[in-house]
C-alpha cells in the first residue's frame, strides 16, 4: 500500500488548524471573560472547565444521534447541514469579539 502524500498533508493541515484554533480559543476567551464581564480568574477557569465537561457529554450524544439518523442525505450529512449556519454565525461572532478585544474596544 502506497502512502498518499496529498491526503496525508491535507489531514495534517486539518489537525494543525484545529490545534491553532484551540490554542487561540483557550488564550483569548478567558481574557474576554475577565476584561469584558469583570469575572475573577477562578470563575473564568470554572467556565472554561465546564466547556470541556459539557463536551464530554455532548459529543457522545450527537455521535449516537448521527448513528440513528438515516435520510436520503446520509446519516451524518443531515446533522452537518443543520448545524452549518449556526457554526458559521458563532464563528463570525467569535472572530468579531477577538478583533474588538485586540483593538482595545472591549
C-alpha positions in Angstrom: 0.0 0.0 0.0 1.5 3.3 -1.1 1.4 6.4 1.1 -0.9 9.1 -0.4 1.2 12.2 0.2 -1.5 14.7 -0.8 -4.1 13.2 1.6 -1.5 13.0 4.4 -0.6 16.7 4.0 -4.3 17.7 4.0 -5.1 15.7 7.1 -2.0 17.2 8.8 -3.2 20.7 7.8 -6.6 19.9 9.3 -5.1 18.9 12.6 -2.8 22.0 12.5 -5.8 24.3 12.0 -7.8 22.7 14.8 -4.8 22.9 17.2 -4.1 26.5 16.3 -7.8 27.5 16.8 -8.0 25.6 20.1 -4.9 27.4 21.4 -6.3 30.8 20.3 -9.7 29.9 21.9 -8.0 28.8 25.2 -5.9 32.0 25.4 -8.4 34.7 24.3 -11.7 33.6 25.8 -10.5 33.8 29.5 -9.2 37.3 28.8 -12.6 38.3 27.2 -14.4 36.8 30.2 -12.2 38.7 32.7 -12.0 42.0 31.0 -15.4 42.3 29.4 -17.6 40.8 32.1 -15.2 41.5 35.0 -15.2 37.9 36.1 -12.5 36.7 38.5 -9.8 34.2 37.4 -11.5 31.4 39.4 -14.9 31.8 37.8 -13.3 32.2 34.3 -11.4 29.0 34.8 -14.6 27.3 36.0 -16.4 28.4 32.9 -13.5 27.1 30.7 -13.6 23.8 32.6 -17.4 23.5 32.2 -16.8 23.8 28.5 -14.7 20.6 28.5 -17.1 18.8 30.8 -20.1 19.6 28.6 -18.2 18.4 25.6 -17.7 15.0 27.4 -21.5 14.5 27.4 -22.5 16.3 24.2 -20.0 14.6 21.8 -21.2 11.0 22.5 -24.8 12.2 22.4 -24.5 13.7 19.0 -22.4 10.7 17.9 -25.2 8.3 18.8 -27.8 10.6 17.3 -26.0 10.7 14.0 -25.7 6.9 14.1 -29.5 6.6 14.4 -30.5 9.1 11.8 -30.9 7.7 8.2 -32.1 10.0 5.5 -31.5 10.2 1.7 -28.7 12.7 2.5 -27.0 10.2 4.7 -26.6 9.8 8.4 -24.0 12.4 9.2 -24.7 15.0 6.4 -28.1 15.9 7.7 -26.7 16.9 11.1 -23.8 18.6 9.4 -26.0 20.7 7.2 -28.3 21.6 10.1 -25.5 22.9 12.2 -23.6 24.7 9.4 -25.4 28.0 9.7 -25.2 28.1 13.5 -21.5 27.3 13.4 -20.7 30.0 10.8 -22.6 32.6 12.8 -20.9 31.6 16.0 -17.5 31.7 14.3 -18.2 35.2 12.9 -19.3 36.3 16.4 -16.1 34.9 18.0 -13.9 36.5 15.4 -15.7 39.8 15.9 -15.1 39.5 19.7 -11.4 38.7 19.1 -10.9 41.6 16.8 -12.7 44.0 19.1 -10.6 42.7 22.0 -7.3 43.1 20.1 -8.3 46.6 19.0 -9.0 47.5 22.7 -12.7 48.2 22.2 -13.7 45.7 24.9 
